Amino acid sequence: MDAKLLEILVCPVCKGPLVFKKEAQELVCKADRIAFGIKDGIPVMLESEARQLAADEEV
């Protein structure tokens, strides 16, 4: 994931910062506890495609 792109991307729901999880290939919003997948190097920033994090899943 390009570092410059990570600097400008924000959560489409709350406009908060995202954390890149390299091993899962996801961008995680800690505030909303949702993860946006990355497919073929492109972040899928649609709320309808986001994965809700489990209550016991560490952010």
C-alpha positions in Angstrom: 0.0 0.0 0.0 1.4 3.4 -1.0 2.3 5.5 2.0 1.2 8.7 0.3 -2.2 7.2 -0.4 -2.5 6.1 3.2 -1.9 9.7 4.4 -4.9 11.0 2.5 -7.4 8.2 2.8 -10.0 8.5 5.6 -13.0 6.5 6.7 -15.9 7.2 4.4 -18.3 6.9 7.4 -16.8 9.1 10.0 -13.9 10.8 8.1 -11.5 9.4 10.7 -8.0 7.9 10.2 -7.5 4.4 8.9 -4.9 1.8 10.0 -3.4 -0.5 7.3 -3.4 -4.1 8.4 -0.8 -5.6 5.9 -1.4 -9.3 6.8 -5.2 -9.0 6.3 -4.9 -6.5 3.4 -7.5 -4.2 5.1 -7.8 -0.6 6.1 -9.4 -0.5 9.6 -11.4 2.4 11.2 -10.9 2.0 14.9 -13.7 4.5 15.7 -16.4 2.6 13.7 -14.8 -0.9 14.1 -15.1 -1.6 10.4 -12.5 -2.9 7.9 -12.3 -2.0 4.2 -10.7 -4.7 2.0 -8.0 -4.1 -0.6 -8.5 -5.9 -3.9 -5.7 -5.9 -6.5 -4.0 -3.1 -4.7 -7.1 -0.9 -4.7 -9.0 -0.1 -1.4 -12.7 -0.8 -1.6 -14.0 2.2 0.3 -17.7 1.4 0.2 -19.6 1.1 3.5 -21.8 -1.7 2.0 -18.6 -3.7 1.3 -17.0 -3.1 4.7 -16.6 -5.9 7.2 -17.8 -5.2 10.8 -15.1 -6.2 13.3 -16.1 -8.7 15.9 -16.3 -7.5 19.5 -13.3 -9.6 20.5 -11.2 -8.7 17.5 -8.2 -6.4 18.3 -8.0 -3.2 16.4 
